[in-house]
Amino acid sequence: MAGSSSPSVEFAVTPRFDVFYALYSLSSNASSAVDGWKTKARDRLPRDVERLVARIAPMPIFWPLLADSIQSVRGEISFDDILSTLGGIPADNLRSAILSGIFHDKAIVDALVSGERTLKQVLTDDKLSGAELLGHFGLRPYSERSASVKAIGSLLTKTESFRDELVTALRRFWETGFQSDWSALEPILRDEAIRMNDLRDDASLADLALELNFPVAFDDKAKEVRPRSGPAISYDRIDRCYVIPSAFNTRRWWAKYGKKGDRFTLYLPVVTQPGIADRIGAQAARVAVSPPAGRQDINAESVFRALGDTTRYAIASILARTPTSSADLARSLNVSKPTITHHVHALRSAGLLTETPAGGSTKLSLRVDTVAALSNAAIDQLFSSTGDLALSTTRKRRGG
């Protein structure tokens, strides 16, 4: 059970990392769990977009770095938010965010951003540490003809042009196929976020990290987060931790962004269904099909699961009496908008909501027909002698 001294954990569904991780997978020749998706994505990628992607990120490892450029905006954001944030980042901030992931030395980053030292001076310095990592980025051994050196040089000396090309590359990648991929993936990932949230209700952070195979370990006894490398992070220095269901984070990357007061925001993109990206074609077909008018198929397990959460039951109680917008629900229950979005999706997936446009917003209501039909559906499904049994549990049992 979540303890009061644990970091605040929020489950978010957003393309803020997966769009960059998908480009990493697309650019990499290494085999991974998304090879089926990669083959289809490469076939549909226009040649001009392919060249632009290679110019912005000559090595695949550049893409996780570029994801860090939007760290100023917190939590769940849309693809349009990603582009607008990138377009408005001050030049020095963009340079610092990207270079910090390469050099891991604030003094060097500051010297490069200010122009005190040139990229050539830094990369040819015999005392510079991290030669192996710089080799992975294509920056060492130093060569002025290196595509990676040219890309970082463009970031330093033509920042606005670099930023514009990055925004263009992302937009074109989105428009030429990834938008439809994300539309198919998003409902799957939202269902996974609901499952994760339910697990969090019953588990300590340490147990949740083991259950979901987080890229970092949580030590509830010592009250600190322990990365695979680098120093531990005390719980009291973590402002918020976002857990993000992912389809493309096959390398188990994570992010730690600094805030004022020596505090951090953590992002943990987690793949719990390897190969999910390869299955989105079938999912897209299912998303496009809606039930025939007048017919309502009720999954009793989904309804019970949706109403079994106390926050969702409170939302259902409000909506049963008065049609209400998501914004008003957030104010009434004193919870964040992403949290309301998460719970509304669970109720919607269970067939419990009616949504009606009202002015500039949407009013949500509880479907009385679903609630009225629940008893008969539960009897049919629980006492059925055919079909598969739903024998999954909230938490996996360990140790036999």
Sequence and secondary structure as in RCSB ss.txt:
>XXXX:A:sequence
MAGSSSPSVEFAVTPRFDVFYALYSLSSNASSAVDGWKTKARDRLPRDVERLVARIAPMPIFWPLLADSIQSVRG
EISFDDILSTLGGIPADNLRSAILSGIFHDKAIVDALVSGERTLKQVLTDDKLSGAELLGHFGLRPYSERSASVK
AIGSLLTKTESFRDELVTALRRFWETGFQSDWSALEPILRDEAIRMNDLRDDASLADLALELNFPVAFDDKAKEV
RPRSGPAISYDRIDRCYVIPSAFNTRRWWAKYGKKGDRFTLYLPVVTQPGIADRIGAQAARVAVSPPAGRQDINA
ESVFRALGDTTRYAIASILARTPTSSADLARSLNVSKPTITHHVHALRSAGLLTETPAGGSTKLSLRVDTVAALS
NAAIDQLFSSTGDLALSTTRKRRGG
>XXXX:A:secstr
   TTS  EEE   HHHHHHHHHHHHH  S  TTHHHHHHHHHHS HHHHHHHHHH SSTTHHHHHHGGGTTS S
   HHHHHHHHHH  HHHHHHHHHHHHH  HHHHHHHHHTSS HHHHHT TT S HHHHHHTT SS  TT HHHH
HHHHHHHSHHHHHHHHHHHHHHHIIIIIHHHHHHHHHHHHHHHHHHHHHHHHS HHHHHHHTT SSEEETTTTEE
E SSS  EEGGGEEEEEEEE SS TT   EEEEETTTEEEEEEEE SSTTGGGGHHHHHHHHH    TT     H
HHHHHHHTSHHHHHHHHHHHHS B HHHHHHHHT  HHHHHHHHHHHHHTT EEEEEETTEEEEEE HHHHHHHH
HHHHHHHS SSS      SS     
